[in-house]
Structures are given as C-alpha cells and as structure tokens.
Amino acid sequence: MSNTEKIIRNVFSSWVYYFIQLGVGFFMLPFLVHRLGNNLYGMWVLVLSMTGYMVIFDLGIRGSVVKYVAEFDAKNDFKTLNSVVNTSWVIHIIAGLSIVAVSFILSFFLNHIFKIDNTLINDFTTCFRIMGLCIGFTLCFSVLGGILEGYKRTDIVSAIEGFCFIIQSALIVLSVLRGHGIIVLAVIIFGVNILKQITRLVFVRKICTQLKLDIFLFSKEQLKLIFSYSTLLFVYQSLRNIISSLPNMILGIFLGPAAVTFYSIAGRLMNYCITFLFTATTVLVPFISSFDALNDKARLSKSFIVGSKYSYMLTLFFGSVLLIMGRPFLGLWMGSEFAQKSYPVLFIMVFSFMFVPSALIIEAVLKGLGRFKEICLLIIAEMAIGIILGVILLKKFGIAGLATGFALPILLNYGIILPIFVGRILRITFNEYIKNIFATLIIPAMVLGSTLIILRSNLYPDNYLILFIEVLLSSLLYFVLCFRLVLSKYERAFYLSRLRMVLRGHKVVKASV
C-alpha cells in the first residue's frame, strides 16, 4: 500500500469517528443542557476545562512516541524503538500518578476560585477528583495510542475511540434520564477509558510484532533523545491547552457557570469543525517524520502545500455554512435564547477561523519536524494579548467581546506569521503559498456563500429538513467546483480511478450473490 493510500485510509477512518462524535453530540448536547440546567452543565464544562489542563503532565512524551516509532520503524532500528517506547512508558506512569495527587490537592481550593452554589460545591469537588483520577489513569497508558499512530494505524485508533464513545454516550444518557448528576458522568467516563486502554493493548500486541512492552527496558540514554523533542512539544501543547480553556475559565471567574454554557455552545460547534480537520491533518505527523528521517525535502514541501489546500477547502465550507446558517441552526438545536446569545460568539470564532487556512497543517508539519521553539514564543505572545484584550472587551461587550479578544491574535499568528515561518523551513515563498491555496478557492467559496445566502433568504430554514436540503445543495455545487477548479489533473484521475475500483468491486460482489 502506497503512502497516499495509507493517508487516505487513516483520514477516512478518522472521519468516520468524527461523524460518530458529531451525530451523537448533535443530540447529546441539547439533551444534557436542558436536563442538567445551565448552572449544572456549566459546572460540568468547568470540570472538563480544569482537568483538561492536567494533560500537560504528558510532557509531550506521546508526541515523541509517534515521531520516533515512525522514524525508527522507517530505519528498521527496532532495538532503539523498543528502548524509546518503554522509557516513554515509565515517564507516563510517573506523570499519571502525579496527576492523581495534584487533582486531590487542588480539589480543596475549588470553592475559593469559582462562583459555585454552596449546595453544589461537594458534587463539583467529587466530580473533579474522579476526572483527575481518570486523566491520570489514561496518561499511564497513552503510550499505546502513540505506538499505533507511529505505526501509521490511525484507523485502528479511530475505530477504538468510536466504539468506546458510543458506549460512553449511551451510558450517560441512561444515567441522566434516571436523574443522576455530574458525579455519575465522571464515573462512566472513567470506566469507558479503562475499556479503551485494554482494547488498545490487544491491538498493539497483535500488530506491532517487533515491539516488546517491558518497563525494565527503560534506558537513561534515551531520556535525552525523548526530551530533546518532547520538552518544547510539551510547552507547545500546554500553551494550546491553556488557551483553549482560558475563555471558559475567565467567564467562570467573572460571570459564573451560566455564561460558560452560552460560550461553550458556540465553542462546541467550532470544535466540531476543528476536530474534523484535525483528524485529517494529524495523520500526516508520522509520515512527515518518516520523510524527514529520509531527508526527502520534496515530499515534505508537497505535504504542506497539498495538505493546506485540502484543509482550506474544508475550512471554507464549514466556515461559510456556520456564518450563514449558524443562527437558524442554533435556534433549532438549542432554542431561541442560544441563537441570540451564542451566535455572536460563533460568528467571531468562525470569521477568524476562515482566515487561518493552514493552522492544523502547520501544527502537523512542526510536530513531524520537531520545530517548536519559535512557535512557542509566538503562542505565549498570542495568549498574553488574548487575555488582556479578552478581559477588557468582556467588560464592555460581554462574551462576544471575550471571543473577539482571543480571535485577533490568532488571526495574526496563524494567518500570517506562521505560514511565512513554515514556508522558510520548507523553502516555499509566501506568494507560492497564497497562489496554491487562496487563489484557487476564491471562485468556489464565492459561489458557496452566494448560494447559501440566496437559499436562506428565499426559504428560511425553520426546520431541520429545509436546513439539510439547503446545505446539501450548496455543498454539492461547492465540491463539484473544487473538483474541477482546485484539484490537479493527477488528483482528479486518482480519485476517479479509486471510484471505478469501488464500483467494480461492488459489481463483482453483486454478481457472485
């Protein structure tokens, strides 16, 4: 199987998991908000935001596992591969136990940080402790997922995630219907995570035949190699995690849990789009590491340009749909109050998102190459500016002001500075970057936006069927134009040949039956 086919396999398997998340989340989110109430759901978001910070204890080690498994597997150096993996595993175990300890200590101070009702503070604290235990356990075994990704088997990782997500969602629905609160939700997530790690272990032992999991293969010599990559990756991931949770934390401090709920609904929609793109771009990391190990500069540059083109094609689609159809969708999905209060936040998030076409591709390239020093400095500046502007604008314009404060530095960082920086590394000029990404997509994007506006104006989507039909018609027109105007002749021929193979396979199966 060629690298292109492996990438397509991993991308589409990741998208299957994404659509499972999207489909389940579509029904789950309004269900949880209305069943738990704005305050209790806001508390749940705060717990997830706080425990999300604990992922920084990973220290960037999982990223090292992905990189070095791919690199040493490409070189057939299985002795070093085993040494690196087991050294990483020991570090993860220590980090996981540290998370458990920190979460229990921190839980005694939560009532002094957030504006939580006294009658709910015990539930909030207990839930936080359970989720801390869950994060710690997961981290102890996160090396398993890194191994599978390093072996370029993201399809298996996605299948396991999808299976466990369905089980977790079903159990959460049952528990909420029976009147249970956020403590039971935390217990369910912990239990499903145990199942997930066991399943990953089974596949690692079956697929990675050259790998031996043994903590006694820990090597002090490999610590330097691991931390030479993971230290800055750790700083980078920590900064990204902090920035993603900061708006919720700031709202929890200044306005309380209800405001967090309205902001998080817009954030959830935005995250659905980002997750869809992330599942496609993250599969490039082990391939980029392999190309770098083999000093294949041509394929590195091609990965960035082609990846950015596909990423922006999808970015423009999701962005246009959310900008134009976001308000009616929120009204149908969550109710008129959310359409009024959450849409301005969504608009600001989406608008900035549409002008950072290569954000996730840039992350994939830098992870694969291990280039984090400069980007960490830029993210620190982005975070500082976001906090200052966010708090100032929050006081004047509410949650929409907070969203604006965090959007502006992202536009500057990922829209201009980082594309130029990565272009210099890969020897791609900014003009070439613009020509291959922005220029080719102008006509399809204009047609998509115009079509959505015309359809919404002439037949307002006041039910899901009309909304679905209007988005479907617009998307078909958009992707047909992209196929003709954006994809190269080779790309069109490649996809058509694969389509013919699928159709022939279908005919063969039908004939044999």
C-alpha positions in Angstrom: 0.0 0.0 0.0 1.4 3.4 -1.0 1.8 6.3 1.4 -1.0 8.2 -0.4 -3.4 5.2 0.1 -2.3 4.9 3.8 -3.0 8.6 4.4 -6.4 8.3 2.7 -7.3 5.2 4.8 -6.3 6.9 8.0 -8.1 10.1 7.1 -11.4 8.4 6.2 -11.3 6.2 9.3 -10.7 9.3 11.4 -13.6 11.0 9.7 -15.9 8.0 10.5 -15.1 8.5 14.1 -15.7 12.2 13.7 -19.1 11.7 12.3 -20.0 9.4 15.1 -19.0 12.1 17.5 -20.9 14.7 15.5 -24.1 12.6 15.2 -24.1 11.6 18.9 -23.1 15.1 20.1 -25.8 16.7 18.0 -28.5 15.0 20.2 -26.4 14.8 23.4 -25.5 18.5 23.9 -29.1 19.9 24.0 -30.2 16.9 26.0 -27.5 17.4 28.7 -28.0 21.2 28.8 -31.8 21.0 29.2 -31.7 18.0 31.6 -28.9 19.3 33.8 -29.7 23.0 33.5 -27.4 25.9 32.6 -25.7 26.0 36.0 -25.0 22.3 36.4 -23.9 21.9 32.8 -21.7 25.0 33.2 -20.1 23.2 36.2 -19.5 20.1 34.1 -17.7 22.3 31.5 -15.6 23.8 34.2 -14.6 20.4 35.5 -13.6 19.3 32.0 -11.7 22.6 31.4 -9.8 22.3 34.7 -8.9 18.6 34.3 -8.0 19.3 30.7 -5.1 21.3 32.0 -3.7 18.2 33.5 -2.9 16.8 30.1 0.2 19.0 30.3 1.7 16.2 32.5 2.1 14.2 29.3 5.2 16.4 28.9 5.0 15.9 25.1 6.0 12.3 25.5 3.2 10.8 23.4 4.2 13.1 20.5 7.8 11.7 20.9 6.4 8.2 20.7 4.6 8.9 17.5 7.7 10.6 15.9 10.3 8.1 17.0 8.2 4.9 16.4 7.7 6.2 12.8 11.3 7.2 12.4 13.0 4.1 13.8 10.5 1.8 12.1 11.4 3.5 8.8 15.1 2.8 9.6 14.3 -0.8 10.8 16.1 0.1 14.1 13.9 -2.0 16.4 16.3 -2.1 19.3 16.2 1.7 19.7 12.4 1.7 19.0 11.8 -0.6 22.0 14.1 1.3 24.2 12.4 4.7 23.4 8.8 3.3 23.8 9.4 1.7 27.2 11.4 4.7 28.5 8.4 6.8 27.5 6.0 4.4 29.2 7.8 4.7 32.5 7.7 8.5 32.3 3.9 8.3 31.6 3.3 6.2 34.6 5.1 8.6 36.9 3.2 11.5 35.3 -0.2 9.8 35.6 0.3 9.2 39.3 1.3 12.8 39.7 -1.9 13.9 38.1 -3.9 11.9 40.6 -2.1 13.5 43.5 -2.4 17.1 42.1 -6.1 16.7 41.4 -6.9 15.7 45.0 -4.8 18.5 46.5 -6.3 21.1 44.1 -9.9 20.0 44.8 -9.7 21.5 48.3 -9.4 25.0 46.8 -12.1 25.0 44.1 -14.7 26.7 46.2 -12.4 29.7 46.5 -11.8 30.0 42.7 -15.2 29.7 41.1 -18.7 31.2 41.8 -20.3 27.8 42.7 -23.5 27.5 44.7 -22.8 26.1 48.2 -25.3 23.3 47.8 -23.4 22.1 44.7 -19.8 22.5 45.8 -19.5 18.9 47.1 -20.7 17.4 43.8 -18.3 19.8 41.9 -15.3 18.7 44.1 -16.1 15.0 43.9 -16.6 15.1 40.2 -13.3 16.9 39.8 -11.4 14.2 41.8 -12.9 11.4 39.7 -12.0 13.1 36.5 -8.5 13.7 37.8 -8.2 10.0 38.6 -9.5 9.3 35.1 -6.9 11.6 33.4 -4.1 10.1 35.5 -5.0 6.5 34.5 -5.4 7.4 30.9 -2.0 9.1 30.8 -0.3 6.0 32.3 -1.3 4.1 29.1 -1.4 6.8 26.5 1.8 5.4 25.1 -0.4 2.7 23.5 -2.2 5.1 21.2 1.1 6.8 20.3 2.5 3.4 19.3 -0.4 2.7 16.9 -0.2 6.2 15.4 3.5 5.8 14.9 2.9 2.6 13.0 0.5 4.7 10.8 -2.5 2.8 12.1 -4.7 5.8 13.0 -7.6 3.8 11.5 -7.4 1.4 14.5 -7.1 4.2 17.0 -10.2 5.8 15.5 -12.2 2.5 15.5 -11.5 2.0 19.2 -12.3 5.6 20.0 -15.6 5.4 18.1 -16.7 2.1 19.7 -15.9 3.4 23.2 -17.6 6.8 22.5 -20.8 5.1 21.6 -20.8 3.0 24.8 -20.0 6.1 26.9 -22.7 8.2 25.3 -25.4 5.5 25.8 -24.4 5.1 29.5 -24.5 8.9 30.0 -28.0 9.2 28.5 -29.3 6.4 30.7 -27.8 7.9 33.9 -29.2 11.4 33.2 -32.6 10.0 32.4 -32.5 8.4 35.8 -31.8 11.7 37.4 -28.1 11.2 38.2 -25.8 14.2 38.2 -22.2 15.0 37.1 -20.6 12.6 39.6 -22.0 9.6 37.7 -21.0 11.1 34.4 -17.4 11.2 35.6 -17.6 7.6 36.8 -18.9 6.5 33.4 -16.1 8.3 31.5 -13.5 6.7 33.8 -14.9 3.2 33.3 -15.0 3.5 29.5 -11.4 4.8 29.5 -10.3 1.6 31.2 -12.0 -0.4 28.4 -10.4 1.8 25.8 -6.8 1.2 27.1 -7.4 -2.6 27.3 -8.6 -2.7 23.7 -5.6 -0.6 22.6 -3.2 -3.1 24.3 -4.7 -6.0 22.5 -4.1 -4.4 19.1 -0.6 -3.2 20.0 0.4 -6.8 20.8 -1.2 -8.1 17.6 0.1 -5.5 15.1 3.4 -4.2 16.4 5.2 -7.6 16.4 8.6 -6.0 16.6 7.7 -4.2 19.8 8.1 -5.5 23.3 6.4 -3.7 26.2 8.6 -4.1 29.3 9.3 -1.3 31.8 12.6 -2.9 32.6 13.8 -1.8 29.1 13.8 1.7 30.4 17.0 3.4 29.3 18.6 6.6 30.7 20.4 7.0 27.4 17.1 7.5 25.6 15.8 10.2 28.0 17.9 12.8 26.3 16.6 11.8 22.9 13.0 11.8 24.1 13.2 15.1 25.9 15.1 16.8 23.1 11.8 16.5 21.2 9.2 16.4 23.9 10.3 19.3 26.0 9.3 22.0 23.5 6.3 19.9 22.4 5.2 19.8 26.0 5.5 23.6 26.2 3.6 23.9 22.9 0.8 21.6 23.9 0.5 23.1 27.3 0.1 26.6 25.8 -2.5 25.3 23.3 -4.5 23.6 26.1 -4.4 26.7 28.3 -5.5 29.0 25.5 -8.4 26.7 24.5 -9.7 26.6 28.1 -9.0 30.2 29.1 -12.2 31.7 27.9 -14.3 29.3 30.0 -12.1 29.9 33.0 -12.3 33.7 32.7 -16.1 33.5 32.3 -16.4 31.2 35.3 -14.4 33.7 37.4 -16.2 36.9 36.2 -19.7 35.9 35.2 -20.4 32.3 36.6 -21.3 28.9 35.1 -24.4 30.1 33.1 -22.2 32.4 30.9 -19.8 29.5 30.4 -22.7 27.4 29.0 -23.6 30.0 26.3 -20.0 30.5 25.3 -19.3 26.7 25.3 -22.2 26.0 22.9 -20.6 28.2 20.2 -17.2 26.7 21.1 -18.6 23.2 20.7 -19.8 23.9 17.2 -16.4 25.5 16.3 -14.6 22.5 17.8 -16.6 20.1 15.7 -15.2 21.8 12.6 -11.6 21.9 14.0 -11.8 18.2 15.1 -12.9 17.2 11.6 -9.8 19.0 10.2 -7.6 17.8 13.0 -8.4 14.1 12.3 -7.3 14.6 8.7 -4.1 16.6 9.4 -2.8 14.7 12.4 -2.3 11.5 10.4 0.4 13.4 8.5 2.7 13.6 11.5 4.3 10.1 11.3 4.6 10.5 7.5 6.4 13.8 7.9 8.7 12.3 10.5 9.5 9.5 8.0 10.2 11.9 5.2 12.4 14.0 7.5 14.3 10.9 8.6 14.9 10.0 4.9 15.8 13.7 4.1 13.0 13.8 1.5 12.6 17.6 1.1 10.4 17.3 -2.0 7.7 15.2 -0.2 7.9 17.5 2.8 7.0 20.6 0.8 4.4 18.7 -1.2 2.7 17.5 2.1 2.5 21.1 3.3 1.1 22.6 0.1 -1.4 19.8 -0.7 -2.4 19.4 2.9 -3.0 23.1 3.2 -5.1 23.1 0.0 -7.4 20.4 1.2 -7.6 21.8 4.7 -8.6 25.2 3.4 -11.1 23.7 1.1 -12.9 22.2 4.1 -12.3 25.3 6.2 -14.1 27.5 3.7 -17.0 25.0 3.5 -17.6 24.7 7.3 -17.0 28.4 7.8 -19.5 29.6 5.2 -22.2 27.2 6.5 -21.7 28.3 10.1 -21.6 32.0 9.3 -24.7 32.0 7.1 -26.7 29.1 8.7 -25.4 29.3 12.2 -28.2 31.4 13.8 -31.1 29.3 12.4 -29.3 26.1 13.3 -28.7 27.3 16.9 -32.4 28.2 17.2 -33.4 24.7 16.0 -30.8 22.9 18.0 -30.7 24.7 21.4 -33.5 27.2 21.4 -34.0 30.9 20.6 -32.1 32.1 23.7 -28.9 30.3 22.4 -29.5 31.7 18.9 -29.4 35.2 20.4 -26.6 34.8 22.9 -24.3 32.2 21.4 -24.4 33.2 17.7 -22.4 36.4 18.0 -19.6 34.4 19.7 -19.9 31.7 17.0 -19.7 34.4 14.2 -16.5 35.8 15.7 -14.9 32.4 16.1 -15.8 31.3 12.6 -14.7 34.5 11.0 -11.2 34.2 12.4 -11.1 30.5 11.6 -11.7 31.2 7.9 -8.5 33.3 7.6 -6.2 30.7 9.1 -6.2 28.0 6.4 -3.1 26.2 7.4 -3.3 26.2 11.2 -3.6 22.5 11.7 -1.3 21.6 8.8 1.3 23.9 10.3 1.0 22.0 13.6 1.4 18.7 11.9 4.5 19.8 10.0 6.1 21.3 13.1 5.3 18.2 15.1 6.8 16.0 12.4 10.0 18.1 12.2 10.3 18.8 15.9 10.4 22.6 15.4 8.7 24.2 18.4 11.0 26.9 19.8 9.8 29.8 17.7 6.1 28.7 17.7 6.1 28.5 21.5 7.3 32.1 21.7 4.5 33.2 19.3 1.9 31.3 21.3 3.0 32.9 24.5 2.5 36.3 22.9 -0.8 35.2 21.5 -2.0 34.1 24.9 -0.9 37.3 26.7 -2.6 39.5 24.1 -5.7 37.3 24.2 -6.0 37.6 27.9 -5.5 41.4 28.0 -7.9 42.1 25.1 -10.4 39.5 26.2 -10.8 40.8 29.7 -11.0 44.4 28.5 -13.6 43.6 25.8 -15.5 41.3 28.1 -16.3 44.2 30.5 -17.6 46.3 27.6 -19.3 43.8 25.2 -19.8 40.6 27.3 -19.0 37.1 26.0 -18.7 38.4 22.4 -16.0 40.8 23.5 -14.1 38.0 25.1 -14.3 35.9 21.9 -13.0 38.9 19.9 -10.1 39.4 22.3 -8.9 35.9 21.7 -9.6 35.8 18.0 -7.5 38.8 16.9 -4.0 37.4 18.0 -4.9 34.0 16.4 -5.6 35.8 13.1 -2.2 37.4 13.2 -0.3 34.4 14.3 -1.8 31.6 12.2 -2.9 33.7 9.3 0.4 35.5 8.5 3.4 34.9 10.8 3.4 31.0 11.0 2.8 30.4 7.3 5.8 32.6 6.5 7.9 30.8 9.1 7.0 27.3 7.9 7.4 28.4 4.3 11.0 29.4 5.1 11.7 26.0 6.6 10.3 24.2 3.6 11.6 26.7 1.1 8.1 27.8 -0.1 7.6 31.5 -0.7 4.5 33.3 0.7 3.4 34.1 -2.8 3.5 30.4 -3.7 1.6 29.6 -0.6 -1.1 32.2 -1.5 -1.3 31.1 -5.1 -1.7 27.4 -4.4 -4.2 27.8 -1.5 -6.1 31.1 -1.5 -6.3 31.9 -5.2 -7.7 28.6 -6.5 -10.5 28.6 -3.9 -11.9 32.1 -4.5 -14.5 31.2 -7.1 -15.9 28.1 -5.3 -16.0 30.0 -2.0 -17.9 32.9 -3.5 -20.4 30.6 -5.2 -20.9 28.6 -2.0 -21.6 31.8 0.1 -23.9 33.3 -2.5 -25.9 30.1 -2.9 -26.4 29.7 0.9 -27.5 33.4 1.2 -30.0 33.1 -1.7 -31.4 29.9 -0.3 -31.7 31.2 3.2 -33.3 34.5 2.0 -35.9 32.8 -0.2 -36.8 29.9 2.1 -35.7 30.4 5.7 -34.6 27.1 7.3 -37.2 26.9 10.1 -36.9 23.1 10.4 -34.1 20.6 10.0 -35.2 19.2 6.7 -35.1 22.6 4.9 -31.7 23.3 6.6 -30.3 20.0 5.5 -31.5 20.3 1.9 -30.1 23.9 1.5 -26.7 22.9 2.9 -26.7 19.7 0.8 -27.4 21.6 -2.4 -24.8 24.2 -1.7 -22.2 21.7 -0.7 -22.7 19.6 -3.9 -22.2 22.7 -6.0 -19.2 23.8 -4.0 -17.3 20.4 -4.1 -18.0 19.9 -7.8 -16.4 23.3 -8.5 -13.5 22.4 -6.2 -13.0 19.1 -8.0 -12.9 20.9 -11.4 -11.0 24.1 -10.4 -8.9 23.3 -7.4 -7.7 19.7 -7.8 -4.9 19.0 -10.2 -5.3 16.7 -13.2 -3.4 13.9 -11.4 -5.6 14.3 -8.3 -8.8 14.1 -10.3 -7.5 11.0 -12.2 -6.5 9.4 -8.9 -9.9 9.8 -7.2 -11.8 8.7 -10.3 -9.7 5.6 -10.6 -10.4 4.7 -7.0 -14.1 5.3 -7.5 -14.1 2.9 -10.5 -12.3 0.3 -8.4 -15.0 0.6 -5.7 -17.8 0.3 -8.3 -16.2 -2.7 -10.0 -15.8 -4.3 -6.6 -19.5 -3.7 -5.9 -20.5 -5.3 -9.2 -18.3 -8.3 -8.6 -19.9 -8.9 -5.1 -23.4 -8.4 -6.6 -22.7 -10.8 -9.4 -21.4 -13.5 -7.1 -24.5 -13.2 -4.9 
